[in-house]
């Protein structure tokens, strides 16, 4: 080992101890490079938090294999030639279990990849060349602009786009195009989600400079990007954006550089002309879970990916109702039954009206999908009953209004959207006017939406959230669940009920290893999130793997099963009120069991976790500490996830007390507790402090290595003394660093009981 690297080694080893705020678990932050070719083997370096004693790097595509480079955090990754272009999800396994995920971009074997050139990017004169259609990767640097040189001919139109957010980067990428002297000719920000797309036509032959930087000029590790300057086709929108499974739809592509496309009259985005091209698109069955950067609400929509030639992939929806196309604000005949209207807000301030001739005794659900398509519209729905006078004139009476779908409770992960769904109650036959408004006030050819009118089709979706089980103040961080021996870990499941579905849903986990259990939980009508709690036996063996969470319910006489889609934050935030949190769907739900560490606390509730109480009464829940491992000081015990409970009462257990009772008062308490009759599921949480040692086995092994190095030096000969002296110095530095990291430190933790179920009965009626 080089002596110059010893301070760096010390910093790396001490880093987890310095920054962790809870019991550590593996967090994968970066993959370098973030892009690889199919048909090749590439060396990838992983970085993150608590990535110790790594054993494996796995991918959402199991055909991709990785081999650890011994003694490093590098893997030789082999991608088969037939792997589809696009992102795959990666996770590493190590001492602290299976990690959180990161996306890796796969490109064809024929693609050209250009690596970061470091400080050369910061000067106009030394900017490296970027060939058209090559993929360049790099990091934005603080207070700098990375520049790449492209050579163009007069009139040549290129599209420059950067994938940053789409590859889990921290960078909020912005693009500029300048002449060689640095004069800005074009700029772009927030076109493909938060990623930029710059449309540039060269005014003359010559060299031009593409500049990329973080919008706030931040940079460093985690601020990676993949940049492409291309003449290939780019699809901005597809109309209609949905079709029926098994159908071949005649669709119009709206985009740029479309082969065989024609200039659309008046069609433009940000002043850049669009072309149109009519193609036939077969609609397959909905695709299964894939690694992508979609927000949870968008990724849950049934759909499939479509690619035209060498252009970008776009996601289209799968409709269940007959599709009706609205074009240019033309008046559609009144709908007489379920239908899906595909439409767009053609211009700023556009408002669209549709008519529905409702049948007697039939309830209709009206849902708009706009924000979930591309995030360009914020739909607002208004349903009015049409009242006709004898003279034929019409007046309108408001029936329902809808704006936004709220996120589910119990987690900081946002699962809502700006879209909405409202119901028109069954009644007499009547005509209704449905009005759709874009509250952004904007319009254009890519401002598409789907308006669905259907009779009730009750169903539900599930999202399982991977996040830290212990938070301080306003923190929010992703975490892959890691069970310590004899401990528990919760996973919050968000429930999205559709079209008035009000039945109970039984949630259960499958694919668990030996020694791990997870009691099933039944969610009632008003519970939009519940926790499943995983428990590891004291002698459970170490394990890393993926599990499944499913929900079962009855629709009439039919039992249906829905699998929960995993979701997590891309990055954490020390203060979620000040930092942007971006969630996305994960491909798989990981679970790990520590091979060595014990949980600091095991907590149980009495009566088998089942209780009954009447409205207006108090409920005492017996709480018992079964096991303590290094716990110091008192425990703060509260109820977590009880519907209607905003502020839990607190039970404090002193460090010499192992039993107590948490008292819940089932009376209305403004801004504290709004209980109501029903059967509710929640958990009891204890927060405390434990004395924790970080990888003590590594410190012990390093001490043994130092002892061996010292013994070897004592027996040194003149020929090998210098080499053995250096070896001892390196061993001494390593042992000191690992001993410092392994020194006992007090950290906070949260421990959870198995789910508690309380049946709340109405208060008895008073005798008149």
N, C-alpha and C positions, 0 to 999 in steps of 0.2 A: 504493500500500500504506500502511495506517495504521501510524504509528511504534509504537503500542502493541502491534501484533501481531508486531513484530520478535523480541522474546524468545521468543514462542511458536513462531515459524518456526524459530528457532535450535534450540529444544528438539526440535521434530519432526524436523528434519534430522539432528541428532546422535543421536537415540534408537537407530537401528539399530546404530550403531557402539558404543554403550554396552552394549547388552544381548546382542548376538549372541555365540554360543560356537562357531560354526563358519562355514564359507562360507555367505553368506546365500541364502535362497530365500524365495519369497513365502508369507506366512501370513495368511489372512483370519480375523479375530477376531470382527468384529461387522458386522451390517447394521442400519442405522437408517433407518426403522422396521423391526422384524422381522416385520411383517404388512402385507399390501396386499390391495386388492380386485381381483377379476377384472373385466375390462371397463373398466379405468382405467389412466392413466399416473401413476406415483408417483415422486417423487424420493427415491432411496435413497443414503445416505452409507455408504461402506465404510471400515473401519479395520482395522489389523493391523500386521504387521511386514514391512518391505521391500516395501511397496506403492508403488513408484516408477514414473513414466512409464506410467501405466495406459492400456490401449487398449480393453479389453473386459470386460464382465460377462456370463457365460454361465450357463445354467440346465439342469437335468436335463430340463426340458420345453423342447424347442427352439422351441416356438411363442412363448415369452416372449422379448421383445427388450429390449435396453438400449442407450442412447445416452449416451456420456460428456459431461458438462458440462465444457467446455474449461477447463483450468487448475485443476481441482478433483478431489476424490476422490468425486464425486457422479455418479450415473447416473439418467437418466430411464427408468424401467422400465415397459414396456407389457405388460399381461397380458390376453390375449384373454378375452372373456366366458365362453367355454365351458370354461376350465381348471377341472379338478376341485378341490374344496376339499381342503386338506391341505398338507403341506410339500413344497417343491421344494428341490433342492440348487443352491447358487450358488458360482461361482469367478470370480476376476478374473485377467486377464492383464496383465503389465507387464514392466518391465526384468528382473525376476528370475523370469520364467516364469509358468506357470499356478499359482495358489495352492492351498492347502488349502481345504476346503469349509465352508460354513455353510448352515443350513436357513432358508428363508424361508416363512412361513405365508401361504397363499392362502385368502381367504374370498370368498363370493359378493358380487356387486355390490350386493345389497340390504343387506349387513351394515353396522352402524355401528361405526366405529373411533374410539376416544377416545385422545388423546395424553397423555403424561406431563405433570403440572402442576408438577413440581419441588418446591420446599420447601413448597408448600401441602398436600402429602400428610402432612406430619409433625405437623400439628395436628388435634386432634379437631374444632375449630371451623371450620377452613378446608378440610376434606376435600372434593374435588370430587365431583359426583354421577356415579354410574354407572348408566345405564339398564339394565334387564334385557335380556339377550341381546346387549348391546353388547360389543365387544372392546376392552379397555383395555390399552395397553402402557406400560411404564415400566422404570426401573432401581431395584433395591433400593439403598439408601444405607447406608453403614457406621453401625452403632449407631442405626439409625432404623427405624421402621415406616411403610410407605406405606399411607395410609388412603383408602378410597373409600366414599362414602355411597350406600346403597341404601334406597329407600322401599318398605315392605311393608305388607300388610294382615294382620290376625290370622289365623293358620292357614295362611298362604301358605308353601309349601315351595319353596325354591330350592336349586340346586346351584351352588356357587362352586368353580371349578377354575382353576388357574394352569398354563400351559405354560411351563416353564423348561428343565429337562433335555431335554424333547422338542424344544426349539428351540436346542440346543447352548449354553445359557446356563451360566455358572459358578454361578449361584444354586442352592442347595439350598433351594427355596422352602418356606415354612411360611405357613399361613393362620390368622387368628383372626377371630371375629365378636364385636363388642362392642356394648353399648348406647351412647347418645350420651355418657354419662359415662365411658366407657372400661372398664366391667365386662365381662370376658371371658365370653361365653356358649357358644362352641364353638371348637374348634381342630382343625387337621388338618396332617399331615405324612406323606410317604411312602405315598401311596395308589396313584397311577398311576406305578409305578416310584418315582422320588424326588420326583415332583410331588404336590401336595396336591389333595384333593377334599373340600370341606366341605359337609355336608348339614344345612341349617338350616330350621326351621319357626318363623315369627315368633310369639311369644307374645302380641303386641298390635300394633295399628296403630302405625305410626311409622317413624322413621328409624333405621337400623342402620349400623354402620361395619365394612367389611371391611378387615382389616389384612393386609399381605403383607410378609414380610421373609426374608432369608437365615437359615437355621437357626443359623448362628454369627454373625449380624449383620454379615456382610461386605457389600460393595457397591461400586458404581462401574461403569466401563466393562466390558462383558462380563457383567454381572449383570442381564440383561434378562429380562422376563417378559411374557406376554400373559394377562390376567385376564378371566374371564367369570363373571357371575352370571346363572343361567339357569333357566327353568322347562321347558326342552326335555327330551326323553327322554335318559336315560343308561343305557347297557347295561354292567353290571358283569361279566356272564358269559353265555355261550351254551352250552346243553347239548342235544345233544352238541357238542363243540368241533371236530368234524371230520366230513367226509363224502366219498363217492366222487365223482370227476369225472363230470359228466353226470347225477348223481343229484339229486333234489329231497328234501331232508331236512326232516322235521317237527321243528323245534327249539323249545326253551323259552328265551325271553329272561328273564334275571334282571336287574332294574334298578330304576330310579326314574323316576317321572313317565311311565311307559309308557302311551301312548294305548290305551285298551281293556284295560289290564292289570288283573289281580286280585291282591289281597293274598295272598301266599304264607304259609300257616300256619307260624309259627315261623321264617320266613326273614328274616334280618337280617344286616347287616354293621356291626360296631361299634355295635350297638344301634339302628341305623337300619333301618326295615322295608323289605323288598324286594317288588316286584311281579313277577308272572310273566305272560308272554304267549306263546302258541304261534303260530309263524309258519312258513311254508314258505320254504325257502332253496334256490334252485338253486345247485349247486356247479359253477363254471366250471373251465376248465383253470388250472393254477397260473399266477399272475401273474408277469410278468417283474420284473427289478430295479426298485425304486422308492426314492425318497428317504424314509428314515424314521430313527427314533432307536433301532431295535432293536439289542440286543447281537448280535455276529456269530452266536453259536450259535442264537439265536432267529430271526434274519432268514434263516438258511439253510434253515429248514423250508419245504417246499412249502405254499403257502397262498393265501388271497385275502382281500380286505377286504369286509366286509359293513356296511351302514348301514341302519337302520330309520327311515324318515321323516327328521326333522330331528335325529336323535340322533347320538351319536358313532360313529365308524367303529371296528369291532373286527376283528381278524384271526382267521380260522378256518383249520383245517388241512385238508389233502387226504389221505385215507386210501387205502392200497393193499390192505388186507386187509378181509374182512367185518367190519362194525362191530357190536359187541355192547354193549348198554347195561346198566351196573350201576346199580341204584337202591336207595338206602337200606339198604346192606349185605345185600341179599337174596342168598341162595346161588345162584350161577350153576351150571348143569349143567357138567360137565367139558368143556373144549374138546377137540375131536377133530382139529383142524387149525388152520392159520393164522387169526388173528383179531386185531382191535383192540378192546380193551375200553375204553370211555369211562366214567370213574368219578370220584368225588371223595372226599376225606376230610371226612366230614360233620361231625365234631366233633373237639374237641381230643383227642389221644391215639388217634385212630382208626387201626385196622390192618385192611387188606383182604387176604383170602385168595382165591386162584383155583386151579382144578385144570386140569391138562393131561394128556390121555391121549395119550402120545407113541407114534408108530409106530416099529416096529423099523427100525434102520438109517437113521434120519433125525435130523439135527442141527437144533436150533431156536435161534433168536436171540430173546431177550427184551429189549425196550427200553422204557424209561419216559420219557415226555415230560411234565414237570410244571413244573420251573423255567423251561423254555423257553416255556411258555404265558403265564405272567403273573408269574413270580418269587415266587409265594406259597407254594410247597412245595419241600422238599428231599428228594426220594425216595431211599429205600434199598430194594434188592431182595434177597430171599432165595429161593433155589430149593432145595427139599428133595425127595428121593425118598420116595414113600409106600411103606412096607413093611407089608403086611397079614399078620397072624397067622392061624392056623387058626380061632381063635374070632371072627375078624372085627375085632379091635382093630387100631389103626394106630399105627405109630411113624414118625418122620421122620428121615431122614439128610441132612445138609447136603451139597448138591452144589456150588453156587456162591453167592457173595455179590457185590453190586455197589454202589458208592457213588461218584458223581461221575465226570465225564469230564475228564481233565487237559487243560490247555492245551498246545499244541504248542511245541516248543523253538525257540530261536533268536531270539526277539523278546519284548519286554515286553508286547506286546499279548495280552490274555487271550482265547483262542478256545474255552475249555472251558465247562462248565456243571455244575450240581448233578445233572443227569440221568445215566443210565448205561445201558449195554447189556451183556448177558452171554450166553454160549452154553451150551446144554445139548448135550453131545457125543452123537453117534449111538451107539446101543446097542440092547439088547433093548427090546421094547415094555414100557412102564412108565408108572405114574402119578406125576405130580409136583405138589407144592403150591408155588405162587408167592405170596410175601407182599410186599406193598407197604406201606411205613411212611413217614410224613412226619416227618423228623427235626427239623423246626421245632416239632413237637408241637401245631401249630395245626390248626384245621379250620373248615369253614363252606361256604356255598353256592357261593363262588367259588374254592374250593380244588380245582380240577379237575386231572385228569391223564389221559393216554392210555397204556395198557399194550398194547404190540404184541408178539404172538407170531407169528413167521414162520419159514418155512424160509429158509435162507441166500439173500440177494439181494445178491451182492457188487457194490460200487460205490465211488465216492470223490467227495469234494468238495474244492474248492480255495479258499483265501483268500489274496489278494495284499495285503501290508501296506505301506502308505506311512508311513515313519518316517525320522527323520534318520539319515544314514549315519555320523555321528560323534557319539559320546556321551562325556561326562565323568562318571566315577563312576556314580551311580545315576540319571542323567538319563533322561528318556523324553519325546520330542517328536514330533508329527506333522510331516511334510514331504512336499510333492509333489516327485517326482524332477526335478532340474534338472541336465542334462548341460552341462558346460563343454567348450569345444573341446579335443579331444584327450584327454578324460577319460572316466571310467567312473562308473556309479552302480548299486548293487545294489537289487533288490526281492526281499524274502523271500516265498516262497510256502509256505503251511501246507497240509499234506495230511491230510485226514480219511478214513481207509480204513474202509469199512463191511462188516460181515458177513464178516470174514476175508479180504477181497480182498488178495492178496499179489503181484500182478503188477507189473512195472515200469511207470512212468508217464513219458512223454516230454512235457516242458513246453516251450512255445515262445511267443514274443511276435509279434504281428502288428499291422499298422497303423503301422509305423515310418516316419519321414520319411527322405528321402535323406540319406546321410552317417551314419546311425545303424544299428548292428548289435547283435544279441543272440543268441549261440549257444544252441541248444536244450540242455536238460539232461535226463537220464534219472534219475529217482529210484528207488531200490531199495526193497525191502520195509520196512526198518526206518528209512528216512529220512522223518521226519514234517515236515521243513521243509528246503527247499533255496533257494539264491539264484540268480536269473537276473541276469546282469550286462549292462547296456546300455553301449555304447561309442560315442562320437562322434568322427568324423574331425576332424583339425586344421582342415579348411576347411568343416566342417558349418555350414549356414545356420541362423539363428535360427528357432525353431519352437515353437508351443504346440498341443497337441492331446491326444486320448485314444487309448489303445492297448488291446489285448486280450491276455490271457494265457490259453492253453488247455492242457489236459492230455489226451493220448491214451493209451489202454491197450486191451488185449484182454481181453474176457470170453469165455472159450472161443474160438470162432472169430469172434466179433463184435468189431469195433473201435468203441469209444465215445469221444466227445469231451466234456469238461466244461470250461466256462469258469470262470475264477477270479473270485470276487466280491472287489472291492476293500474294504479296511477300514483304519481309521486311528484314532488317539486323537482324541477331541474336543478335549482340551486337553493341554498338556504338563505335565511336573512336573520341577522341579529336583532332587527326591529322591523317586524312585518308591517308596521304602520308607516314606515318611511321608505322601505325598499320594495321594489316590484317583485312579486312572487309569480313565477310562471310554472303551472303544472302541465304535465302531459301524460298520456297513457303509456304504460309500460307493456312490454311483450309478455312478461311472466311475473309471477309473484314468488319471490325467493323466501326461503326460511333456512336458518342455520342453527345448529346446536354447538356450543363451545365444547371443545375436547378437554379443556383444562379448568376453566373458571367456574366458580360457584356464584349463584345469585346472592346478593346481600340480605334479602328478606323474602320470607314466604308468609303471606297473609291469608287468613280464612275468615269467612262469616259463618255464623251459626244457623241452625235450622235448615241446613242443606241449601241455603241461599234462596229459600222460598218463603214469602211473607204475604199476609193479608191485612188490610187496614181500611177503615171507613173514612170518607171525606170528613174533614173537621177533627180527626183524631191525630195523635202522634204515634210514630212507629219507631221503636228502638231496635236497631240492628246490632247484634253482638259481633264484635270484631276481635280476632285473636291472632297474635303473632306466633307462628309455629316455629320459624327458624330465623336466627340472626347470624350473619357472617360479617363481622367487622363494622356493624352499625354503631354510630356514635351519636349520642344526644337524642332528643325527642323525635317522634314521628307525627306528622300532620296528616290526619285521615279525613277524606272528604268523599262525597258521592260524585260520580262522573258519568254524564250521559243520560241522566234521568230527564225524560221529557217534561218541559215546563220549569225545570230548576235552573235558574240563572246564577244563583249564588248559594253554594252549598254550605250548610252548617259544618263546623270543624270539631273533630275529636282530636285532642292532643294526648298521645301516649308517651309518658316519660320513659327515659332509657331503661328504667327498672320495672316498667309496667308492660305486661304482655296481653292484657285484655281491657276492653272498654266497650261502650255502646254509643253508636252514632245515632242521634235522634233527628228524625225528619218530621216536620209539622205539616200535615196535609190540609192546610187552610190557605186561602188566598193571601199572598203577601206581595204587594206591588213591587215590581222590579226585582223580586227575589224568587218567588215560587208561585206558579199558576197551575196547581194540580187539577186533575179531572179524573173521573172514573175510567177504568180500563185496566189492562194488564201491561206493565211496563218493564223493560229490561235495562239494567245499567250495571256499572261496576263500582267497587270501592277502591279508591286510590290512596296510597300512603307515600308521602314525600319525606325523605330523610337524608342523612349524610353517612357515608361509609368511608372507611380507610381502604384505599385501593392501591395495588401495585401493578404497574404496567409491564407485562411480560417478564416476570421474575426469573423464569427458566432461562431466558436469553442472557440475563445478567449473570446467572450462575454458570452457564456454559462459557461465557466470556472470561469469567474469573478463572475457570479451569484452564482455558487456553493461555491466559497470562501466566499461570503457574507453570504450565508446560514449557512456555517460551523462556521463562526464567531458569528452569532446570536445564534447558538446552544450552542457554548462554553460559551457564556455569561450566558446562562440559565442552565449551567451544575450543576449537583449534585456531591458530593464527589465520589459517586460510578461510575459515567461515565466520570468524568473530564479527566482522562488520555487518554481514548479512543477518546474523542472529541478533545483533544489537538493534538493528532496524526493525526486525520482526517483533522483538520485545516491545519496542516503543509503540509500534502500531497496535499490538495487543493491549498495551497499557491504556492507550487512548480509547480504544473500543470498550474495554472493561469499565473505564471510568464513565464513559457516556451512557452505557447501558445500566450501570449501577445507579446513576443519577435519575435516569428515566424510570427505573424500577423502585425508587424510594417511595415509601408510603405517602400518599396524598389524600386529603379529605375532599371528596366530590359528592355532589348531590345526585340522587337517583329517585325514580318513581317505581313503585311496585303495585301490581294490580291483583285483585281477587278474581276468581272465576265469576261469570255473570250472576247477578242477583235479579230475581223476578219478584215484583210486588203486584198483587191484585188490589186495586183501589175500588172499593164498593161505594155506591152512592150513600149519602147520609140517610138514615131511616126517616121516613116521613112522620111528622108529628101528628098525633091523634087529634082530630078536629074537636 
